[in-house]
Amino acid sequence: MIGDREHDVYGARAHGIDCLGAAWGYGGEAELARAGAREVCATPADLLAPLGLAPVGLGS
């Protein structure tokens, strides 16, 4: 799951799934880390690596 508030992290954990923190949202990095997010990402592009995805180029 990807969430931007501590409640997202707690809810994911309650259902047995990991939560990546979206620090660009409402909660911020400290709140998400304190709640136990698997990793806190500063930007949407930072989600790619934890999700096992590679960036897509815009042409060659």
PQR file of N, CA, C, O and H, with PARSE charges and radii, in Angstrom:
ATOM      1  N   MET A   1       0.848  -1.166   0.000 -0.4000 1.5000
ATOM      2  CA  MET A   1       0.000   0.000   0.000 -0.0000 2.0000
ATOM      3  C   MET A   1       0.896   1.232   0.000  0.5500 1.7000
ATOM      4  O   MET A   1       2.028   1.191   0.482 -0.5500 1.4000
ATOM      5  N   ILE A   2       0.383   2.310  -0.538 -0.4000 1.5000
ATOM      6  CA  ILE A   2       1.067   3.596  -0.513 -0.0000 2.0000
ATOM      7  C   ILE A   2       0.154   4.555   0.236  0.5500 1.7000
ATOM      8  O   ILE A   2      -1.008   4.735  -0.129 -0.5500 1.4000
ATOM      9  H   ILE A   2      -0.537   2.343  -0.929  0.4000 1.0000
ATOM     10  N   GLY A   3       0.689   5.169   1.286 -0.4000 1.5000
ATOM     11  CA  GLY A   3      -0.134   6.077   2.073 -0.0000 2.0000
ATOM     12  C   GLY A   3       0.622   7.316   2.494  0.5500 1.7000
ATOM     13  O   GLY A   3       1.852   7.339   2.504 -0.5500 1.4000
ATOM     14  H   GLY A   3       1.633   5.023   1.582  0.4000 1.0000
ATOM     15  N   ASP A   4      -0.134   8.352   2.842 -0.4000 1.5000
ATOM     16  CA  ASP A   4       0.516   9.602   3.236 -0.0000 2.0000
ATOM     17  C   ASP A   4       0.200  10.027   4.670  0.5500 1.7000
ATOM     18  O   ASP A   4       0.559  11.133   5.074 -0.5500 1.4000
ATOM     19  H   ASP A   4      -1.134   8.333   2.834  0.4000 1.0000
ATOM     20  N   ARG A   5      -0.460   9.175   5.440 -0.4000 1.5000
ATOM     21  CA  ARG A   5      -0.749   9.471   6.842 -0.0000 2.0000
ATOM     22  C   ARG A   5      -0.459   8.242   7.689  0.5500 1.7000
ATOM     23  O   ARG A   5      -0.447   7.117   7.190 -0.5500 1.4000
ATOM     24  H   ARG A   5      -0.752   8.277   5.113  0.4000 1.0000
ATOM     25  N   GLU A   6      -0.226   8.471   8.979 -0.4000 1.5000
ATOM     26  CA  GLU A   6       0.078   7.380   9.888 -0.0000 2.0000
ATOM     27  C   GLU A   6      -1.041   6.342   9.907  0.5500 1.7000
ATOM     28  O   GLU A   6      -0.782   5.149  10.066 -0.5500 1.4000
ATOM     29  H   GLU A   6      -0.236   9.385   9.385  0.4000 1.0000
ATOM     30  N   HIS A   7      -2.266   6.788   9.748 -0.4000 1.5000
ATOM     31  CA  HIS A   7      -3.399   5.859   9.765 -0.0000 2.0000
ATOM     32  C   HIS A   7      -3.338   4.875   8.600  0.5500 1.7000
ATOM     33  O   HIS A   7      -3.801   3.741   8.720 -0.5500 1.4000
ATOM     34  H   HIS A   7      -2.477   7.757   9.620  0.4000 1.0000
ATOM     35  N   ASP A   8      -2.778   5.300   7.491 -0.4000 1.5000
ATOM     36  CA  ASP A   8      -2.591   4.398   6.349 -0.0000 2.0000
ATOM     37  C   ASP A   8      -1.613   3.287   6.714  0.5500 1.7000
ATOM     38  O   ASP A   8      -1.832   2.122   6.382 -0.5500 1.4000
ATOM     39  H   ASP A   8      -2.402   6.221   7.394  0.4000 1.0000
ATOM     40  N   VAL A   9      -0.539   3.657   7.397 -0.4000 1.5000
ATOM     41  CA  VAL A   9       0.473   2.674   7.810 -0.0000 2.0000
ATOM     42  C   VAL A   9      -0.144   1.687   8.802  0.5500 1.7000
ATOM     43  O   VAL A   9       0.025   0.475   8.669 -0.5500 1.4000
ATOM     44  H   VAL A   9      -0.361   4.603   7.667  0.4000 1.0000
ATOM     45  N   TYR A  10      -0.857   2.215   9.795 -0.4000 1.5000
ATOM     46  CA  TYR A  10      -1.482   1.341  10.792 -0.0000 2.0000
ATOM     47  C   TYR A  10      -2.519   0.416  10.157  0.5500 1.7000
ATOM     48  O   TYR A  10      -2.595  -0.763  10.500 -0.5500 1.4000
ATOM     49  H   TYR A  10      -0.994   3.200   9.904  0.4000 1.0000
ATOM     50  N   GLY A  11      -3.309   0.948   9.237 -0.4000 1.5000
ATOM     51  CA  GLY A  11      -4.321   0.132   8.567 -0.0000 2.0000
ATOM     52  C   GLY A  11      -3.710  -0.968   7.723  0.5500 1.7000
ATOM     53  O   GLY A  11      -4.197  -2.099   7.717 -0.5500 1.4000
ATOM     54  H   GLY A  11      -3.247   1.906   8.957  0.4000 1.0000
ATOM     55  N   ALA A  12      -2.640  -0.638   7.011 -0.4000 1.5000
ATOM     56  CA  ALA A  12      -1.956  -1.657   6.205 -0.0000 2.0000
ATOM     57  C   ALA A  12      -1.427  -2.770   7.108  0.5500 1.7000
ATOM     58  O   ALA A  12      -1.607  -3.954   6.824 -0.5500 1.4000
ATOM     59  H   ALA A  12      -2.244   0.280   7.016  0.4000 1.0000
ATOM     60  N   ARG A  13      -0.777  -2.375   8.193 -0.4000 1.5000
ATOM     61  CA  ARG A  13      -0.221  -3.368   9.115 -0.0000 2.0000
ATOM     62  C   ARG A  13      -1.319  -4.262   9.688  0.5500 1.7000
ATOM     63  O   ARG A  13      -1.124  -5.469   9.827 -0.5500 1.4000
ATOM     64  H   ARG A  13      -0.631  -1.414   8.425  0.4000 1.0000
ATOM     65  N   ALA A  14      -2.460  -3.683  10.019 -0.4000 1.5000
ATOM     66  CA  ALA A  14      -3.580  -4.449  10.574 -0.0000 2.0000
ATOM     67  C   ALA A  14      -4.074  -5.514   9.611  0.5500 1.7000
ATOM     68  O   ALA A  14      -4.667  -6.510  10.026 -0.5500 1.4000
ATOM     69  H   ALA A  14      -2.618  -2.702   9.906  0.4000 1.0000
ATOM     70  N   HIS A  15      -3.828  -5.302   8.314 -0.4000 1.5000
ATOM     71  CA  HIS A  15      -4.258  -6.257   7.294 -0.0000 2.0000
ATOM     72  C   HIS A  15      -3.105  -7.077   6.734  0.5500 1.7000
ATOM     73  O   HIS A  15      -3.255  -7.782   5.736 -0.5500 1.4000
ATOM     74  H   HIS A  15      -3.347  -4.493   7.976  0.4000 1.0000
ATOM     75  N   GLY A  16      -1.937  -6.975   7.396 -0.4000 1.5000
ATOM     76  CA  GLY A  16      -0.810  -7.819   7.016 -0.0000 2.0000
ATOM     77  C   GLY A  16      -0.080  -7.413   5.751  0.5500 1.7000
ATOM     78  O   GLY A  16       0.562  -8.247   5.112 -0.5500 1.4000
ATOM     79  H   GLY A  16      -1.815  -6.403   8.206  0.4000 1.0000
ATOM     80  N   ILE A  17      -0.171  -6.136   5.379 -0.4000 1.5000
ATOM     81  CA  ILE A  17       0.553  -5.691   4.190 -0.0000 2.0000
ATOM     82  C   ILE A  17       1.500  -4.547   4.538  0.5500 1.7000
ATOM     83  O   ILE A  17       1.281  -3.828   5.512 -0.5500 1.4000
ATOM     84  H   ILE A  17      -0.692  -5.459   5.898  0.4000 1.0000
ATOM     85  N   ASP A  18       2.550  -4.383   3.743 -0.4000 1.5000
ATOM     86  CA  ASP A  18       3.497  -3.294   3.920 -0.0000 2.0000
ATOM     87  C   ASP A  18       2.901  -1.990   3.414  0.5500 1.7000
ATOM     88  O   ASP A  18       1.991  -1.981   2.585 -0.5500 1.4000
ATOM     89  H   ASP A  18       2.728  -4.968   2.951  0.4000 1.0000
ATOM     90  N   CYS A  19       3.432  -0.895   3.931 -0.4000 1.5000
ATOM     91  CA  CYS A  19       3.006   0.421   3.466 -0.0000 2.0000
ATOM     92  C   CYS A  19       4.233   1.262   3.159  0.5500 1.7000
ATOM     93  O   CYS A  19       5.130   1.404   3.991 -0.5500 1.4000
ATOM     94  H   CYS A  19       4.171  -0.903   4.605  0.4000 1.0000
ATOM     95  N   LEU A  20       4.261   1.811   1.963 -0.4000 1.5000
ATOM     96  CA  LEU A  20       5.279   2.792   1.600 -0.0000 2.0000
ATOM     97  C   LEU A  20       4.703   4.167   1.914  0.5500 1.7000
ATOM     98  O   LEU A  20       3.560   4.468   1.574 -0.5500 1.4000
ATOM     99  H   LEU A  20       3.533   1.696   1.288  0.4000 1.0000
ATOM    100  N   GLY A  21       5.510   4.992   2.566 -0.4000 1.5000
ATOM    101  CA  GLY A  21       5.058   6.328   2.917 -0.0000 2.0000
ATOM    102  C   GLY A  21       5.274   7.315   1.789  0.5500 1.7000
ATOM    103  O   GLY A  21       6.336   7.344   1.168 -0.5500 1.4000
ATOM    104  H   GLY A  21       6.439   4.747   2.843  0.4000 1.0000
ATOM    105  N   ALA A  22       4.257   8.124   1.528 -0.4000 1.5000
ATOM    106  CA  ALA A  22       4.333   9.168   0.506 -0.0000 2.0000
ATOM    107  C   ALA A  22       4.535  10.506   1.219  0.5500 1.7000
ATOM    108  O   ALA A  22       3.570  11.150   1.630 -0.5500 1.4000
ATOM    109  H   ALA A  22       3.394   8.100   2.032  0.4000 1.0000
ATOM    110  N   ALA A  23       5.802  10.920   1.363 -0.4000 1.5000
ATOM    111  CA  ALA A  23       6.122  12.118   2.133 -0.0000 2.0000
ATOM    112  C   ALA A  23       5.646  13.405   1.476  0.5500 1.7000
ATOM    113  O   ALA A  23       5.642  14.452   2.122 -0.5500 1.4000
ATOM    114  H   ALA A  23       6.586  10.397   1.029  0.4000 1.0000
ATOM    115  N   TRP A  24       5.246  13.356   0.217 -0.4000 1.5000
ATOM    116  CA  TRP A  24       4.754  14.559  -0.452 -0.0000 2.0000
ATOM    117  C   TRP A  24       3.284  14.814  -0.124  0.5500 1.7000
ATOM    118  O   TRP A  24       2.713  15.812  -0.562 -0.5500 1.4000
ATOM    119  H   TRP A  24       5.249  12.505  -0.308  0.4000 1.0000
ATOM    120  N   GLY A  25       2.678  13.921   0.640 -0.4000 1.5000
ATOM    121  CA  GLY A  25       1.272  14.077   1.007 -0.0000 2.0000
ATOM    122  C   GLY A  25       1.110  14.845   2.311  0.5500 1.7000
ATOM    123  O   GLY A  25       1.963  15.661   2.660 -0.5500 1.4000
ATOM    124  H   GLY A  25       3.142  13.110   0.996  0.4000 1.0000
ATOM    125  N   TYR A  26       0.034  14.592   3.024 -0.4000 1.5000
ATOM    126  CA  TYR A  26      -0.332  15.362   4.206 -0.0000 2.0000
ATOM    127  C   TYR A  26       0.486  15.043   5.442  0.5500 1.7000
ATOM    128  O   TYR A  26       0.742  15.938   6.248 -0.5500 1.4000
ATOM    129  H   TYR A  26      -0.659  13.929   2.740  0.4000 1.0000
ATOM    130  N   GLY A  27       0.907  13.789   5.620 -0.4000 1.5000
ATOM    131  CA  GLY A  27       1.526  13.390   6.879 -0.0000 2.0000
ATOM    132  C   GLY A  27       2.974  13.784   7.061  0.5500 1.7000
ATOM    133  O   GLY A  27       3.382  14.121   8.172 -0.5500 1.4000
ATOM    134  H   GLY A  27       0.698  13.063   4.965  0.4000 1.0000
ATOM    135  N   GLY A  28       3.747  13.751   6.019 -0.4000 1.5000
ATOM    136  CA  GLY A  28       5.158  14.087   6.118 -0.0000 2.0000
ATOM    137  C   GLY A  28       6.033  12.913   6.531  0.5500 1.7000
ATOM    138  O   GLY A  28       5.553  11.895   7.032 -0.5500 1.4000
ATOM    139  H   GLY A  28       3.415  13.477   5.116  0.4000 1.0000
ATOM    140  N   GLU A  29       7.319  13.086   6.308 -0.4000 1.5000
ATOM    141  CA  GLU A  29       8.296  12.012   6.517 -0.0000 2.0000
ATOM    142  C   GLU A  29       8.354  11.537   7.963  0.5500 1.7000
ATOM    143  O   GLU A  29       8.340  10.331   8.210 -0.5500 1.4000
ATOM    144  H   GLU A  29       7.708  13.912   5.902  0.4000 1.0000
ATOM    145  N   ALA A  30       8.418  12.446   8.915 -0.4000 1.5000
ATOM    146  CA  ALA A  30       8.554  12.058  10.327 -0.0000 2.0000
ATOM    147  C   ALA A  30       7.353  11.235  10.799  0.5500 1.7000
ATOM    148  O   ALA A  30       7.524  10.221  11.475 -0.5500 1.4000
ATOM    149  H   ALA A  30       8.429  13.425   8.715  0.4000 1.0000
ATOM    150  N   GLU A  31       6.150  11.664  10.448 -0.4000 1.5000
ATOM    151  CA  GLU A  31       4.948  10.948  10.865 -0.0000 2.0000
ATOM    152  C   GLU A  31       4.933   9.528  10.305  0.5500 1.7000
ATOM    153  O   GLU A  31       4.615   8.578  11.021 -0.5500 1.4000
ATOM    154  H   GLU A  31       6.011  12.489   9.899  0.4000 1.0000
ATOM    155  N   LEU A  32       5.275   9.386   9.035 -0.4000 1.5000
ATOM    156  CA  LEU A  32       5.251   8.077   8.385 -0.0000 2.0000
ATOM    157  C   LEU A  32       6.329   7.157   8.942  0.5500 1.7000
ATOM    158  O   LEU A  32       6.083   5.969   9.154 -0.5500 1.4000
ATOM    159  H   LEU A  32       5.534  10.158   8.454  0.4000 1.0000
ATOM    160  N   ALA A  33       7.510   7.691   9.176 -0.4000 1.5000
ATOM    161  CA  ALA A  33       8.596   6.881   9.741 -0.0000 2.0000
ATOM    162  C   ALA A  33       8.233   6.429  11.152  0.5500 1.7000
ATOM    163  O   ALA A  33       8.439   5.268  11.505 -0.5500 1.4000
ATOM    164  H   ALA A  33       7.710   8.655   9.003  0.4000 1.0000
ATOM    165  N   ARG A  34       7.699   7.335  11.951 -0.4000 1.5000
ATOM    166  CA  ARG A  34       7.301   7.016  13.320 -0.0000 2.0000
ATOM    167  C   ARG A  34       6.237   5.922  13.347  0.5500 1.7000
ATOM    168  O   ARG A  34       6.227   5.082  14.247 -0.5500 1.4000
ATOM    169  H   ARG A  34       7.532   8.278  11.664  0.4000 1.0000
ATOM    170  N   ALA A  35       5.344   5.935  12.361 -0.4000 1.5000
ATOM    171  CA  ALA A  35       4.266   4.935  12.298 -0.0000 2.0000
ATOM    172  C   ALA A  35       4.777   3.574  11.828  0.5500 1.7000
ATOM    173  O   ALA A  35       4.096   2.563  11.999 -0.5500 1.4000
ATOM    174  H   ALA A  35       5.352   6.617  11.630  0.4000 1.0000
ATOM    175  N   GLY A  36       5.986   3.545  11.230 -0.4000 1.5000
ATOM    176  CA  GLY A  36       6.562   2.272  10.808 -0.0000 2.0000
ATOM    177  C   GLY A  36       6.421   1.939   9.341  0.5500 1.7000
ATOM    178  O   GLY A  36       6.403   0.766   8.968 -0.5500 1.4000
ATOM    179  H   GLY A  36       6.539   4.367  11.091  0.4000 1.0000
ATOM    180  N   ALA A  37       6.318   2.970   8.491 -0.4000 1.5000
ATOM    181  CA  ALA A  37       6.272   2.705   7.049 -0.0000 2.0000
ATOM    182  C   ALA A  37       7.513   1.917   6.637  0.5500 1.7000
ATOM    183  O   ALA A  37       8.603   2.159   7.154 -0.5500 1.4000
ATOM    184  H   ALA A  37       6.333   3.923   8.794  0.4000 1.0000
ATOM    185  N   ARG A  38       7.350   0.991   5.722 -0.4000 1.5000
ATOM    186  CA  ARG A  38       8.486   0.183   5.248 -0.0000 2.0000
ATOM    187  C   ARG A  38       9.596   1.064   4.710  0.5500 1.7000
ATOM    188  O   ARG A  38      10.776   0.802   4.943 -0.5500 1.4000
ATOM    189  H   ARG A  38       6.464   0.795   5.302  0.4000 1.0000
ATOM    190  N   GLU A  39       9.220   2.097   3.999 -0.4000 1.5000
ATOM    191  CA  GLU A  39      10.153   3.082   3.456 -0.0000 2.0000
ATOM    192  C   GLU A  39       9.346   4.351   3.218  0.5500 1.7000
ATOM    193  O   GLU A  39       8.166   4.291   2.873 -0.5500 1.4000
ATOM    194  H   GLU A  39       8.262   2.310   3.810  0.4000 1.0000
ATOM    195  N   VAL A  40       9.988   5.497   3.404 -0.4000 1.5000
ATOM    196  CA  VAL A  40       9.318   6.771   3.137 -0.0000 2.0000
ATOM    197  C   VAL A  40       9.926   7.362   1.872  0.5500 1.7000
ATOM    198  O   VAL A  40      11.140   7.544   1.781 -0.5500 1.4000
ATOM    199  H   VAL A  40      10.947   5.546   3.685  0.4000 1.0000
ATOM    200  N   CYS A  41       9.077   7.658   0.906 -0.4000 1.5000
ATOM    201  CA  CYS A  41       9.516   8.178  -0.393 -0.0000 2.0000
ATOM    202  C   CYS A  41       9.207   9.665  -0.474  0.5500 1.7000
ATOM    203  O   CYS A  41       8.097  10.097  -0.165 -0.5500 1.4000
ATOM    204  H   CYS A  41       8.091   7.511   0.981  0.4000 1.0000
ATOM    205  N   ALA A  42      10.198  10.440  -0.892 -0.4000 1.5000
ATOM    206  CA  ALA A  42      10.048  11.895  -0.961 -0.0000 2.0000
ATOM    207  C   ALA A  42       9.238  12.348  -2.162  0.5500 1.7000
ATOM    208  O   ALA A  42       8.553  13.369  -2.096 -0.5500 1.4000
ATOM    209  H   ALA A  42      11.100  10.088  -1.143  0.4000 1.0000
ATOM    210  N   THR A  43       9.306  11.601  -3.265 -0.4000 1.5000
ATOM    211  CA  THR A  43       8.601  11.974  -4.493 -0.0000 2.0000
ATOM    212  C   THR A  43       7.951  10.731  -5.095  0.5500 1.7000
ATOM    213  O   THR A  43       8.330   9.613  -4.749 -0.5500 1.4000
ATOM    214  H   THR A  43       9.862  10.772  -3.319  0.4000 1.0000
ATOM    215  N   PRO A  44       6.990  10.906  -5.980 -0.5600 1.5000
ATOM    216  CA  PRO A  44       6.398   9.747  -6.644  0.2800 2.0000
ATOM    217  C   PRO A  44       7.446   8.897  -7.369  0.5500 1.7000
ATOM    218  O   PRO A  44       7.338   7.671  -7.378 -0.5500 1.4000
ATOM    219  N   ALA A  45       8.442   9.517  -7.968 -0.4000 1.5000
ATOM    220  CA  ALA A  45       9.479   8.759  -8.676 -0.0000 2.0000
ATOM    221  C   ALA A  45      10.254   7.845  -7.732  0.5500 1.7000
ATOM    222  O   ALA A  45      10.772   6.810  -8.151 -0.5500 1.4000
ATOM    223  H   ALA A  45       8.530  10.513  -7.961  0.4000 1.0000
ATOM    224  N   ASP A  46      10.335   8.229  -6.449 -0.4000 1.5000
ATOM    225  CA  ASP A  46      11.050   7.408  -5.471 -0.0000 2.0000
ATOM    226  C   ASP A  46      10.324   6.105  -5.144  0.5500 1.7000
ATOM    227  O   ASP A  46      10.890   5.236  -4.480 -0.5500 1.4000
ATOM    228  H   ASP A  46       9.915   9.070  -6.108  0.4000 1.0000
ATOM    229  N   LEU A  47       9.098   5.958  -5.594 -0.4000 1.5000
ATOM    230  CA  LEU A  47       8.347   4.713  -5.368 -0.0000 2.0000
ATOM    231  C   LEU A  47       8.836   3.582  -6.274  0.5500 1.7000
ATOM    232  O   LEU A  47       8.642   2.408  -5.958 -0.5500 1.4000
ATOM    233  H   LEU A  47       8.638   6.663  -6.133  0.4000 1.0000
ATOM    234  N   LEU A  48       9.459   3.921  -7.381 -0.4000 1.5000
ATOM    235  CA  LEU A  48       9.821   2.909  -8.373 -0.0000 2.0000
ATOM    236  C   LEU A  48      10.715   1.813  -7.801  0.5500 1.7000
ATOM    237  O   LEU A  48      10.408   0.630  -7.945 -0.5500 1.4000
ATOM    238  H   LEU A  48       9.616   4.875  -7.639  0.4000 1.0000
ATOM    239  N   ALA A  49      11.795   2.183  -7.168 -0.4000 1.5000
ATOM    240  CA  ALA A  49      12.750   1.180  -6.651 -0.0000 2.0000
ATOM    241  C   ALA A  49      12.112   0.252  -5.621  0.5500 1.7000
ATOM    242  O   ALA A  49      12.248  -0.964  -5.757 -0.5500 1.4000
ATOM    243  H   ALA A  49      12.045   3.144  -7.051  0.4000 1.0000
ATOM    244  N   PRO A  50      11.419   0.762  -4.591 -0.5600 1.5000
ATOM    245  CA  PRO A  50      10.811  -0.155  -3.618  0.2800 2.0000
ATOM    246  C   PRO A  50       9.757  -1.075  -4.231  0.5500 1.7000
ATOM    247  O   PRO A  50       9.488  -2.158  -3.712 -0.5500 1.4000
ATOM    248  N   LEU A  51       9.169  -0.637  -5.331 -0.4000 1.5000
ATOM    249  CA  LEU A  51       8.170  -1.466  -6.012 -0.0000 2.0000
ATOM    250  C   LEU A  51       8.789  -2.399  -7.056  0.5500 1.7000
ATOM    251  O   LEU A  51       8.084  -3.176  -7.700 -0.5500 1.4000
ATOM    252  H   LEU A  51       9.388   0.243  -5.753  0.4000 1.0000
ATOM    253  N   GLY A  52      10.115  -2.314  -7.215 -0.4000 1.5000
ATOM    254  CA  GLY A  52      10.798  -3.164  -8.174 -0.0000 2.0000
ATOM    255  C   GLY A  52      10.589  -2.750  -9.614  0.5500 1.7000
ATOM    256  O   GLY A  52      10.663  -3.581 -10.519 -0.5500 1.4000
ATOM    257  H   GLY A  52      10.688  -1.682  -6.692  0.4000 1.0000
ATOM    258  N   LEU A  53      10.330  -1.474  -9.835 -0.4000 1.5000
ATOM    259  CA  LEU A  53      10.080  -0.966 -11.173 -0.0000 2.0000
ATOM    260  C   LEU A  53      11.253  -0.117 -11.651  0.5500 1.7000
ATOM    261  O   LEU A  53      11.986   0.455 -10.844 -0.5500 1.4000
ATOM    262  H   LEU A  53      10.270  -0.799  -9.100  0.4000 1.0000
ATOM    263  N   ALA A  54      11.420  -0.040 -12.951 -0.4000 1.5000
ATOM    264  CA  ALA A  54      12.473   0.787 -13.537 -0.0000 2.0000
ATOM    265  C   ALA A  54      11.831   2.011 -14.166  0.5500 1.7000
ATOM    266  O   ALA A  54      10.707   1.942 -14.661 -0.5500 1.4000
ATOM    267  H   ALA A  54      10.824  -0.504 -13.607  0.4000 1.0000
ATOM    268  N   PRO A  55      12.545   3.134 -14.146 -0.5600 1.5000
ATOM    269  CA  PRO A  55      12.008   4.325 -14.806  0.2800 2.0000
ATOM    270  C   PRO A  55      11.848   4.083 -16.300  0.5500 1.7000
ATOM    271  O   PRO A  55      12.611   3.326 -16.901 -0.5500 1.4000
ATOM    272  N   VAL A  56      10.870   4.720 -16.883 -0.4000 1.5000
ATOM    273  CA  VAL A  56      10.605   4.598 -18.306 -0.0000 2.0000
ATOM    274  C   VAL A  56      11.137   5.853 -18.984  0.5500 1.7000
ATOM    275  O   VAL A  56      10.821   6.969 -18.573 -0.5500 1.4000
ATOM    276  H   VAL A  56      10.251   5.335 -16.395  0.4000 1.0000
ATOM    277  N   GLY A  57      11.941   5.668 -20.019 -0.4000 1.5000
ATOM    278  CA  GLY A  57      12.491   6.814 -20.739 -0.0000 2.0000
ATOM    279  C   GLY A  57      11.444   7.470 -21.617  0.5500 1.7000
ATOM    280  O   GLY A  57      10.434   6.863 -21.973 -0.5500 1.4000
ATOM    281  H   GLY A  57      12.198   4.761 -20.353  0.4000 1.0000
ATOM    282  N   LEU A  58      11.705   8.710 -21.956 -0.4000 1.5000
ATOM    283  CA  LEU A  58      10.773   9.455 -22.815 -0.0000 2.0000
ATOM    284  C   LEU A  58      11.270   9.511 -24.260  0.5500 1.7000
ATOM    285  O   LEU A  58      10.919  10.427 -25.003 -0.5500 1.4000
ATOM    286  H   LEU A  58      12.525   9.203 -21.667  0.4000 1.0000
ATOM    287  N   GLY A  59      12.049   8.578 -24.640 -0.4000 1.5000
ATOM    288  CA  GLY A  59      12.565   8.547 -26.003 -0.0000 2.0000
ATOM    289  C   GLY A  59      14.061   8.242 -25.997  0.5500 1.7000
ATOM    290  O   GLY A  59      14.713   8.280 -24.954 -0.5500 1.4000
ATOM    291  H   GLY A  59      12.334   7.833 -24.037  0.4000 1.0000
ATOM    292  N   SER A  60      14.580   7.945 -27.156 -0.4000 1.5000
ATOM    293  CA  SER A  60      16.008   7.620 -27.212 -0.0000 2.0000
ATOM    294  C   SER A  60      16.700   8.378 -28.326  0.5500 1.7000
ATOM    295  O   SER A  60      17.906   8.227 -28.520 -0.5500 1.4000
ATOM    296  H   SER A  60      14.050   7.914 -28.004  0.4000 1.0000
TER
END
